[in-house]
């Protein structure tokens, strides 16, 4: 099956590089969401400069300590720090293109500290499997005038990356997650899990990195 690139031709393949956000590479020493944002943004910008990149990507099943300053992820009962999707770090308002035909399953504005912000969940077929594709940290414009059941076709612009004020308080990026069973969620699904949940979640949320980011340079 052919998948349309998520970023189309906005960036060359050489401008798109991988990044590591595990504790071995970045340590968040601040104790607030604002401090987390600043340290993470500084790190992303340094990595882009070092790699001569405009887009960074990665993170599937990566253990991260980025979530420690949000009670949404870290609390005495359950510490969620294993990332279940693929992150694509790029400038805010970057257009996102439809990789395969999609139908809107649900959407929401998830407004907890360091949450998804504007979020869309689509139903689709991926690798010949009935699936769901979650896109989080979008612009508010991406969910305006949207309707459940609305169809998008491969190559359509479907959303834009949201700025900090609209994307849950993060440096601009897309959280992309392949989900097999929504388990009753609408407009949301956990993008980070605890060690106790990982065996179930890594089966229910397979690696989406087979989806291309951009057309390869000639």
C-alpha positions in Angstrom: 0.0 0.0 0.0 1.2 3.5 -0.8 1.0 6.1 1.9 1.0 9.9 1.1 3.8 11.7 3.1 2.5 13.5 6.2 4.6 16.6 5.4 4.4 16.3 1.6 7.1 18.5 0.0 7.5 21.2 2.7 10.9 19.8 3.8 13.6 17.9 2.1 14.6 14.5 3.4 18.0 15.9 4.6 16.1 18.5 6.8 14.3 15.7 8.6 16.4 14.0 11.3 15.7 11.7 14.3 16.0 12.8 17.9 16.3 11.0 21.3 14.3 12.3 24.2 15.1 9.6 26.7 16.7 10.4 30.1 20.1 9.5 28.6 19.8 12.6 26.3 17.7 15.1 28.1 17.2 15.7 31.8 14.4 18.0 32.9 15.5 19.6 36.1 12.8 22.2 36.4 9.7 21.6 38.7 7.0 23.3 36.6 5.2 22.9 33.3 6.7 26.2 32.1 10.2 25.0 33.1 9.6 21.7 31.2 8.6 23.7 28.1 11.7 25.9 28.2 14.2 23.1 28.8 12.6 20.9 26.1 12.3 23.7 23.6 16.0 24.7 24.2 17.0 21.0 23.6 14.9 20.7 20.4 16.3 23.9 19.0 19.9 22.8 19.8 19.4 19.5 18.2 17.9 21.1 15.0 20.9 23.3 14.8 23.4 20.5 15.4 21.7 18.3 12.8 21.0 21.1 10.4 17.4 20.1 10.5 14.0 21.7 10.3 12.1 18.6 11.5 12.9 16.1 14.2 11.1 12.8 14.8 11.0 9.7 16.9 9.9 8.5 20.3 8.0 5.2 19.9 8.1 3.2 23.2 10.7 5.7 24.4 11.0 6.1 28.2 10.8 9.8 29.0 10.9 12.0 32.1 9.3 14.9 30.3 5.9 14.3 32.0 7.0 14.5 35.6 5.7 18.0 36.1 2.1 17.3 35.1 -0.3 15.4 37.5 -2.0 14.2 34.3 1.0 11.8 33.9 2.8 11.5 37.2 1.1 10.8 40.5 1.5 8.4 43.5 -0.8 5.8 41.9 0.5 5.6 38.4 3.6 7.1 36.8 3.1 7.2 33.0 6.4 7.7 31.2 6.5 5.4 28.2 5.6 7.1 24.9 3.2 5.2 22.7 3.3 7.3 19.5 5.6 9.0 17.1 6.5 12.7 17.6 7.3 15.0 14.7 8.8 18.3 15.9 8.4 21.2 13.4 7.4 24.9 13.2 3.9 25.7 14.4 1.2 25.9 11.7 3.1 23.4 9.6 0.5 21.6 7.4 -0.2 18.0 7.9 -1.3 15.8 5.0 -3.6 12.8 4.9 -1.5 9.5 4.5 -4.5 7.3 3.6 -8.3 7.9 3.4 -9.5 9.0 6.8 -12.9 9.4 8.5 -13.2 11.6 11.6 -14.0 9.3 14.5 -13.9 12.1 17.2 -12.1 15.2 18.2 -11.7 17.3 21.3 -9.7 20.0 23.1 -7.8 18.2 25.9 -6.8 21.0 28.2 -5.0 19.4 31.1 -1.4 20.4 31.9 0.9 19.1 29.1 -2.0 17.3 27.5 -2.7 17.0 23.8 -4.5 20.3 23.3 -6.5 20.2 20.1 -6.8 16.5 19.0 -8.4 14.5 16.2 -9.0 10.8 16.0 -9.6 9.2 12.6 -10.8 5.7 11.6 -8.9 4.2 8.7 -7.1 1.2 7.2 -3.4 0.8 8.0 -1.5 -2.2 6.8 -4.9 -3.7 5.8 -6.1 -3.5 9.3 -9.1 -1.5 10.6 -7.4 1.1 12.7 -7.5 4.5 14.3 -5.0 7.3 13.8 -4.7 10.0 16.6 -3.2 13.4 15.8 -2.5 15.5 18.9 -1.1 19.0 19.6 -2.9 20.6 16.7 -4.0 24.1 16.1 -7.5 25.1 17.3 -8.3 25.9 13.6 -7.8 22.2 12.9 -10.9 21.3 14.9 -13.1 24.2 13.9 -15.9 23.3 11.6 -14.9 19.6 11.9 -17.7 17.0 11.9 -17.8 13.4 13.1 -17.9 11.2 10.0 -16.2 13.8 7.8 -14.0 12.2 5.1 -10.5 13.2 4.0 -8.6 11.7 1.1 -4.9 10.9 0.7 -3.0 14.2 0.0 -5.5 16.5 1.6 -4.3 19.0 4.2 -6.0 17.8 7.3 -4.6 19.9 10.1 -1.8 22.2 11.3 0.6 22.0 14.2 -0.5 24.1 17.1 1.4 26.8 18.9 2.1 26.4 22.6 -1.2 28.1 23.7 -3.3 25.6 21.7 -1.3 22.4 21.9 -1.2 21.6 25.6 1.8 23.7 26.4 4.5 22.0 24.3 7.0 23.1 21.7 5.2 22.6 18.4 5.0 19.0 17.3 2.6 16.3 16.1 1.9 13.3 18.3 0.9 10.6 15.9 -0.5 7.3 17.3 -1.7 4.1 15.6 -4.5 2.5 17.7 -6.3 -0.8 17.0 -9.0 -0.5 19.7 -10.1 2.8 21.1 -11.5 1.1 24.2 -14.3 3.6 24.5 -12.2 6.8 24.2 -13.4 9.7 22.1 -11.2 12.7 21.1 -8.5 11.2 23.3 -6.5 8.1 24.0 -3.5 7.7 26.3 -0.3 8.6 24.5 1.9 7.7 27.4 1.6 4.6 29.7 3.1 3.1 32.8 5.3 0.0 33.0 2.3 -2.0 34.2 0.4 -1.2 31.1 3.1 -1.6 28.4 2.4 -5.2 27.4 -1.2 -4.3 26.4 -0.5 -0.9 25.0 2.4 -1.9 22.7 0.1 -4.4 21.0 -2.9 -2.0 20.9 -0.7 0.9 19.7 1.8 -0.5 17.1 4.7 1.5 15.8 3.5 4.1 13.2 6.9 4.9 11.8 6.2 3.1 8.5 4.2 6.3 7.5 6.5 8.5 5.4 7.2 12.1 6.4 8.2 13.6 3.1 8.8 12.8 -0.6 12.4 11.8 -1.0 14.7 14.4 -2.6 15.4 13.6 -6.3 
